[in-house]
């Protein structure tokens, strides 16, 4: 599998769009288009293998499912994972002849994702550093009363940062990814220690992502009960991702209705008590 210059350019363009909050707001750009689960479909469509792209994206999403960026601090650049890691993982799966749905395929994909995510962190901070230059230009424009310059600072100049630190790296790494993967295949055979290590570590990474998510949402011991119940239900019934999502949405709706009813009863009871005290 080889990535052409046009395909690499499209991947670089999406890497820019997903890293710019101005693209329909942060919600659509960063937290939707930049997530591996969504990017897997985009990358699969660009490379002509939608099934592999979606499955690789889903595998990588589990690793970064609880990733947050408090105060601009990132441990891994998930947008680099999406538009550099997923294409390279797809090339690697084709080179090694692995099924993306198999355990070895998932382990290899997550291993590539973590590697690229760490490298992408450098690109993230380079972008942030370059954006400081545009902020300085903006403050000078405000002091001089040149308010038209503010629009260029907000809408035009950041493209320079993202082209240099997102588009070009994604273009080069994706285009040259196939030869690099071929070299890795030559020097790191499937039965070698290095590849076995990648498979072992990669198989543990989704569990780490889910554990981080549980640490954030489970505030007390009883919060684990719905999680274990859902896990048991999915495992025993053999549910796929879509079916599990529908069932989880139903349980969430039931819980929401119960909490709403409790609040309504509480406020209604409080209002009644107040009225009785006033009558007395």
Secondary structure by P-SEA (a helix, b strand, c coil): ccccaaaaaaaaaaaaaaaccccccccccccccccaaaaaaaaaaaaccaaaaaaaaaaaaaaaccccccccccccccccccccaaaaaaaaaaaaccccccaaaaaaaaaaaaaaaaaaaaaaaaaaaaaaaaaaaaaaaaaacaaaaaaaacccaaaaaaaaccaaaaaaaaaaaaaaaaaaaaacccccaaaaaaaaaaaaaaaaaaaaaaaacccccccaaaaaaaaaaaaaacccaaaaaaaaaaaaaaaaaaaaaaaaaaaaaaaaaaaaaaac
